[in-house]
């Protein structure tokens, strides 16, 4: 039986930051603008980048927002 890989909060943090950085670069945007648009918090991604804690609900809102933006650019 194959062992399941353990996912740590740092892995989740890094994945979201990578997506946000890619979006910001591709759309000439910023962490502040993404945070405001996604969750009404311009400092969320900056806090995440500095190692502060986060809750999964806020994380998911940002992921959902990034997913929605990807869908809009594909149309």
C-alpha positions in Angstrom: 0.0 0.0 0.0 1.3 3.4 -0.9 1.8 5.9 1.9 -0.2 9.1 1.6 1.9 12.3 1.3 1.6 14.7 4.3 0.7 18.2 3.3 1.9 20.9 5.7 0.7 24.5 6.1 3.9 25.7 4.5 3.2 23.7 1.4 -0.3 25.3 1.2 1.2 28.7 1.8 3.8 28.3 -0.9 1.3 27.0 -3.4 -1.0 30.0 -2.9 1.8 32.5 -3.0 3.1 31.0 -6.2 -0.3 31.3 -7.8 -0.7 34.9 -6.6 2.7 35.9 -7.8 2.1 34.4 -11.2 -1.3 36.1 -11.5 0.2 39.5 -10.3 3.0 39.2 -12.9 0.7 38.2 -15.7 -1.8 40.9 -15.0 0.4 43.7 -13.8 -1.2 43.5 -10.5 -0.1 43.4 -6.8 -0.6 41.3 -3.7 -2.6 44.2 -2.3 -4.9 44.4 -5.2 -5.5 40.6 -5.3 -6.2 40.5 -1.5 -8.7 43.4 -1.8 -10.5 41.8 -4.7 -10.5 38.3 -3.3 -11.2 38.9 0.4 -11.3 42.6 1.1 -8.0 42.5 2.8 -5.1 44.3 1.1 -2.5 42.8 3.5 -3.6 39.2 3.5 -1.0 37.9 1.0 1.7 40.1 2.5 1.0 38.6 5.9 1.0 35.1 4.3 4.3 35.8 2.6 5.9 36.9 5.9 4.9 33.6 7.6 1.9 34.8 9.5 -0.9 32.3 10.2 -4.0 32.0 8.0 -7.3 30.2 8.1 -8.4 27.8 5.5 -11.6 29.8 4.8 -9.7 32.9 3.7 -7.2 30.7 1.8 -10.0 29.1 -0.1 -11.6 32.4 -1.0 -8.4 33.6 -2.6 -8.0 30.3 -4.5 -11.6 30.6 -5.7 -11.0 34.2 -6.8 -7.9 33.2 -8.7 -9.8 30.3 -10.3 -12.6 32.6 -11.4 -10.0 35.0 -12.9 -8.5 32.2 -14.8 -11.9 31.3 -16.2 -12.6 34.9 -17.2 -9.4 35.3 -19.1 -10.1 32.0 -21.0 -13.4 33.4 -22.4 
